[in-house]
């Protein structure tokens, strides 16, 4: 995702990044001394390539997906560069293992260096910020600016929250900017005259779209800041068809392989339920809406007997968090993916679609076993507000990529219990 505005390349940090890449490739390439390679050319060329990949992605917000993308950029571009030099000038390229390891080492070193830099400069206050309008969007953004908020521009003083100065109405924006000299203005719902906004922008004070900033900082797409037709016709908010095609390939391959590998965990519980399940169903199904709002049956193991009480196999499955394992069958049948918005029950989805016009947009991708909203709402105790969940789901639809899927997988592995509790609370 693009940043709100481009940041200039700072010379000293950029030089440190280049040195970090040189050190990483030098250390990794020393592990391959027996391989025939022109190391004098390979090390600096590879380091510069990884450094350029870091600069190319510097406008992105930090996070796991940034480092995953940077690794693929660095490894892919370094391979192209190495074999391009070999073709043009007869250099001996580094082995693929050295290139991949060097790219991974450089990304890890850059991540650590940037973390250290953020920690060292954490106490420094940035330029002041003025909020143009203050509603729920601004309230969610305000904690990220801490003491940098100079005040609020609103049509009425009572709309400004307690603790933040009221600077005046939007019609006086030019005067307010001249007096407060903010580093930027966050347009978070307030309406100022177009001429005043243009004058402020041309005078050198950037006006930042609050919805875009909300998406960048919080990983949620502010759906109530746009119209349904914006979601339908804007290419930036629609799922990437190429990304969906790539996802379908690795979902099918991994799904079949996982289903075969875990077949004992499917067969043995099914037999146990059939024998000791007190007449309960081996597989239960829930009617859900899937891709393009096509209904499908979401599968899971039955955990209760005919009397409605938990049986012994059901208790074991719930304790081991294996009751949802039959969803692999939904994945192999093409009804679900490994990653995507959570499956929505048919009656709930249709009701929410009538209440929230943009709700149907989440069905432009397949529902997933793991997802962005499941991860970000995993720590909540009760079932979360569906409007909040929708913000995360629409963010996934917009940002759908391999790197985001890998970030979801990594965070799920780090917090499996929270994710399991979330699914149980939702009744899925």
VENHUVEN-V562744 format. One record per pair of residues at least 6 apart in sequence whose ideal C-beta (glycine too) atoms are under 8 Angstrom apart, sorted by sequence separation. I is the first residue (numbers start at 1). J is the second residue. D is the distance in whole Angstrom. If there is no record, write none. Layout:
I;J;D, I;J;D
//
This chain:
60;66;5, 85;91;5, 86;92;7, 154;160;5, 160;166;4, 201;207;5, 214;220;7, 215;221;5, 231;237;5, 232;238;8, 289;295;6, 290;296;5, 304;310;6, 305;311;5, 317;323;4, 330;336;4, 331;337;7, 353;359;5, 86;93;5, 131;138;5, 142;149;6, 152;159;8, 168;175;7, 200;207;6, 215;222;7, 230;237;7, 231;238;7, 259;266;8, 273;280;7, 288;295;7, 289;296;8, 303;310;6, 304;311;7, 331;338;6, 336;343;7, 352;359;5, 353;360;5, 377;384;5, 412;419;6, 29;37;8, 85;93;7, 94;102;8, 152;160;4, 168;176;5, 177;185;7, 214;222;5, 223;231;8, 273;281;8, 274;282;6, 287;295;6, 288;296;6, 303;311;7, 310;318;7, 344;352;7, 396;404;7, 57;66;6, 60;69;7, 82;91;8, 151;160;8, 152;161;7, 157;166;5, 167;176;5, 273;282;5, 287;296;8, 288;297;8, 314;323;7, 327;336;6, 29;39;6, 83;93;5, 131;141;8, 187;197;8, 197;207;6, 287;297;6, 288;298;5, 303;313;8, 304;314;6, 349;359;8, 82;93;4, 131;142;7, 211;222;4, 214;225;8, 226;237;8, 286;297;7, 287;298;8, 303;314;3, 377;388;7, 57;69;6, 82;94;6, 152;164;5, 154;166;7, 173;185;8, 210;222;8, 270;282;5, 285;297;4, 286;298;5, 301;313;8, 302;314;7, 303;315;8, 377;389;6, 29;42;7, 57;70;5, 151;164;6, 152;165;7, 167;180;7, 270;283;8, 285;298;6, 301;314;7, 29;43;6, 138;152;8, 151;165;4, 152;166;6, 153;167;5, 155;169;5, 211;225;4, 285;299;6, 286;300;8, 303;317;6, 349;363;8, 149;164;6, 150;165;7, 151;166;7, 152;167;6, 153;168;6, 154;169;7, 155;170;6, 185;200;7, 210;225;8, 211;226;7, 284;299;7, 285;300;8, 303;318;6, 377;392;7, 54;70;6, 57;73;7, 129;145;5, 151;167;4, 153;169;7, 154;170;8, 221;237;7, 283;299;6, 284;300;6, 301;317;5, 373;389;5, 376;392;5, 25;42;8, 26;43;6, 53;70;6, 56;73;7, 79;96;7, 82;99;6, 150;167;7, 153;170;6, 283;300;7, 284;301;7, 25;43;5, 131;149;7, 134;152;5, 283;301;7, 284;302;5, 344;362;8, 129;148;5, 130;149;8, 133;152;8, 142;161;8, 153;172;8, 173;192;5, 282;301;7, 283;302;6, 284;303;8, 373;392;4, 53;73;4, 54;74;8, 79;99;6, 128;148;6, 129;149;5, 130;150;5, 131;151;8, 133;153;7, 134;154;6, 153;173;6, 170;190;5, 173;193;8, 185;205;6, 187;207;6, 282;302;6, 303;323;6, 372;392;5, 373;393;5, 22;43;7, 25;46;5, 26;47;8, 53;74;4, 78;99;5, 127;148;7, 128;149;7, 129;150;6, 130;151;6, 131;152;5, 132;153;5, 133;154;6, 170;191;6, 171;192;7, 184;205;7, 185;206;7, 187;208;7, 189;210;7, 281;302;4, 301;322;7, 341;362;5, 371;392;8, 372;393;7, 22;44;7, 25;47;5, 125;147;7, 126;148;6, 128;150;4, 130;152;8, 131;153;7, 139;161;7, 142;164;8, 170;192;4, 171;193;6, 174;196;5, 183;205;8, 184;206;5, 185;207;5, 186;208;5, 187;209;6, 188;210;3, 280;302;5, 301;323;5, 371;393;7, 24;47;7, 125;148;6, 130;153;6, 153;176;6, 170;193;7, 173;196;4, 177;200;5, 182;205;6, 184;207;7, 185;208;7, 187;210;5, 280;303;8, 300;323;5, 301;324;8, 344;367;7, 372;395;6, 373;396;7, 50;74;4, 53;77;6, 75;99;6, 78;102;7, 173;197;7, 184;208;6, 186;210;5, 280;304;5, 300;324;5, 301;325;7, 341;365;7, 343;367;4, 372;396;4, 21;46;8, 22;47;4, 25;50;7, 49;74;7, 52;77;7, 75;100;5, 78;103;6, 134;159;6, 151;176;8, 171;196;7, 174;199;6, 277;302;7, 280;305;4, 300;325;8, 301;326;6, 340;365;5, 342;367;6, 371;396;6, 21;47;4, 24;50;8, 134;160;6, 170;196;8, 174;200;6, 177;203;7, 279;305;6, 280;306;6, 300;326;6, 340;366;5, 341;367;6, 342;368;7, 21;48;7, 50;77;8, 134;161;6, 173;200;6, 186;213;6, 278;305;3, 279;306;4, 299;326;4, 300;327;7, 340;367;5, 341;368;7, 49;77;5, 50;78;7, 75;103;4, 177;205;6, 273;301;7, 277;305;6, 278;306;6, 299;327;6, 337;365;7, 340;368;3, 362;390;7, 18;47;7, 21;50;5, 49;78;5, 74;103;4, 75;104;8, 151;180;7, 273;302;6, 278;307;7, 298;327;7, 337;366;4, 339;368;4, 342;371;6, 18;48;7, 21;51;5, 134;164;8, 150;180;5, 299;329;6, 336;366;6, 337;367;7, 338;368;6, 339;369;8, 341;371;5, 356;386;8, 270;301;7, 278;309;8, 280;311;6, 299;330;6, 335;366;7, 336;367;5, 337;368;5, 338;369;6, 339;370;5, 340;371;6, 341;372;8, 342;373;6, 356;387;7, 359;390;6, 362;393;4, 365;396;7, 46;78;5, 49;81;5, 71;103;6, 74;106;6, 150;182;6, 269;301;6, 298;330;6, 334;366;8, 335;367;8, 336;368;6, 337;369;8, 338;370;6, 339;371;6, 341;373;6, 342;374;6, 358;390;8, 362;394;6, 365;397;6, 372;404;7, 18;51;5, 21;54;8, 45;78;8, 71;104;6, 74;107;6, 131;164;8, 278;311;5, 297;330;8, 336;369;7, 361;394;6, 364;397;6, 375;408;6, 17;51;6, 277;311;5, 280;314;8, 296;330;7, 352;386;6, 356;390;7, 46;81;7, 155;190;7, 276;311;6, 362;397;6, 365;400;6, 45;81;6, 46;82;7, 71;107;5, 154;190;6, 155;191;8, 276;312;6, 277;313;6, 358;394;7, 361;397;6, 372;408;6, 375;411;5, 14;51;8, 17;54;6, 45;82;7, 70;107;5, 130;167;7, 133;170;8, 153;190;6, 276;313;6, 277;314;7, 371;408;7, 375;412;6, 378;415;6, 17;55;8, 132;170;7, 273;311;7, 298;336;8, 331;369;7, 370;408;5, 374;412;8, 153;192;7, 296;335;4, 370;409;7, 379;418;6, 42;82;7, 45;85;7, 67;107;5, 70;110;7, 272;312;8, 273;313;5, 296;336;8, 375;415;7, 378;418;4, 14;55;7, 67;108;8, 132;173;7, 272;313;4, 273;314;7, 378;419;5, 327;369;5, 370;412;5, 380;422;7, 383;425;5, 67;110;8, 283;326;6, 378;421;7, 382;425;7, 383;426;6, 41;85;7, 67;111;5, 269;313;6, 272;316;8, 291;335;8, 375;419;7, 378;422;5, 381;425;8, 141;186;7, 290;335;5, 298;343;5, 324;369;8, 374;419;6, 377;422;6, 9;55;6, 130;176;7, 290;336;7, 130;177;7, 141;188;7, 269;316;8, 342;389;8, 46;94;7, 138;186;7, 269;317;6, 374;422;6, 9;58;7, 42;91;7, 370;419;8, 374;423;7, 41;91;5, 130;180;6, 138;188;4, 7;58;7, 42;93;7, 137;188;5, 138;189;7, 295;346;6, 342;393;8, 7;59;7, 42;94;5, 50;102;8, 62;114;7, 128;180;7, 130;182;4, 137;189;6, 341;393;4, 6;59;6, 38;91;5, 46;99;7, 50;103;6, 128;181;7, 129;182;6, 132;185;5, 135;188;7, 269;322;7, 290;343;7, 38;92;5, 128;182;5, 129;183;7, 130;184;8, 131;185;8, 132;186;7, 133;187;7, 134;188;7, 135;189;4, 289;343;8, 37;92;5, 39;94;8, 127;182;7, 128;183;6, 129;184;6, 130;185;5, 131;186;5, 132;187;5, 133;188;5, 134;189;7, 288;343;4, 289;344;6, 341;396;6, 3;59;4, 36;92;5, 37;93;7, 46;102;6, 50;106;4, 54;110;6, 127;183;2, 129;185;7, 130;186;7, 132;188;7, 133;189;3, 134;190;8, 269;325;8, 288;344;6, 293;349;8, 340;396;7, 341;397;8, 2;59;6, 3;60;7, 37;94;5, 50;107;7, 126;183;7, 127;184;7, 129;186;6, 131;188;5, 132;189;8, 133;190;3, 265;322;7, 286;343;8, 288;345;6, 289;346;6, 339;396;8, 2;60;8, 3;61;7, 37;95;7, 132;190;4, 133;191;7, 287;345;7, 288;346;6, 1;60;7, 35;94;7, 47;106;7, 131;190;8, 266;325;6, 286;345;6, 287;346;4, 1;61;7, 35;95;5, 132;192;6, 265;325;6, 266;326;7, 287;347;8, 289;349;4, 37;98;8, 288;349;7, 289;350;8, 32;94;7, 266;328;8, 32;95;6, 35;98;7, 262;325;7, 29;94;6, 32;97;7, 339;404;8, 32;98;5, 262;328;7, 339;405;4, 31;98;7, 293;360;6, 338;405;7, 29;98;6, 141;210;7, 259;328;5, 339;408;6, 28;98;6, 31;101;7, 258;328;6, 259;329;7, 293;363;5, 339;409;8, 292;363;6, 138;210;7, 141;213;6, 259;331;8, 291;363;6, 292;364;7, 28;101;5, 29;102;7, 137;210;5, 141;214;6, 144;217;5, 255;328;6, 259;332;6, 290;363;7, 291;364;8, 28;102;4, 137;211;7, 140;214;6, 289;363;6, 291;365;7, 132;207;8, 291;366;5, 141;217;7, 255;331;4, 256;332;6, 290;366;6, 291;367;8, 25;102;4, 28;105;5, 133;210;8, 137;214;6, 141;218;8, 255;332;5, 290;367;6, 24;102;6, 27;105;7, 140;218;6, 288;367;7, 25;105;7, 251;331;6, 252;332;7, 24;105;4, 25;106;6, 24;106;4, 252;334;8, 255;338;7, 345;428;8, 24;108;8, 254;338;7, 342;426;7, 21;106;5, 24;109;5, 137;222;6, 343;428;6, 20;106;7, 23;109;7, 251;337;5, 342;428;7, 251;338;5, 21;109;8, 137;225;7, 20;109;5, 21;110;7, 248;337;8, 20;110;6, 247;337;6, 247;339;7, 17;110;6, 20;113;5, 321;416;7, 17;113;7, 16;113;6, 321;420;4, 324;423;7, 13;117;7, 324;428;7, 318;424;8, 244;365;7, 237;361;8, 239;364;5, 238;364;7, 239;365;5, 231;358;5, 300;428;8, 228;357;5, 232;361;8, 228;358;5, 231;361;5, 298;428;7, 226;358;8, 223;356;8, 228;361;8, 223;358;5, 223;361;8, 286;428;7, 219;372;7, 247;400;7, 61;216;5, 247;402;8, 61;217;7, 220;376;8, 244;400;7, 246;402;7, 219;376;7, 237;394;7, 243;400;5, 239;397;5, 243;401;6, 247;405;7, 238;397;7, 239;398;8, 243;402;7, 237;397;7, 238;398;8, 240;400;6, 237;398;5, 239;400;5, 240;401;7, 236;398;7, 224;387;8, 231;394;8, 223;387;8, 223;390;6, 220;388;8, 223;391;6, 222;391;6, 221;391;6, 220;391;4, 223;394;5, 220;392;5, 219;392;7, 221;394;4, 220;394;8, 221;395;4, 220;395;5, 219;395;6, 221;397;8, 221;398;6, 215;395;6, 5;206;6, 5;208;7, 4;208;5, 4;209;7, 4;212;6, 4;213;6, 4;216;6, 3;216;7, 1;215;7, 1;216;7, 72;403;7, 69;401;8, 68;402;8, 69;403;5, 68;403;4, 65;401;7, 66;403;8, 65;403;4, 68;406;5, 65;404;5, 68;407;7, 65;406;7, 64;406;8, 65;407;5, 64;407;4, 63;407;7, 64;410;6, 64;411;7, 1;398;8, 1;399;6
//
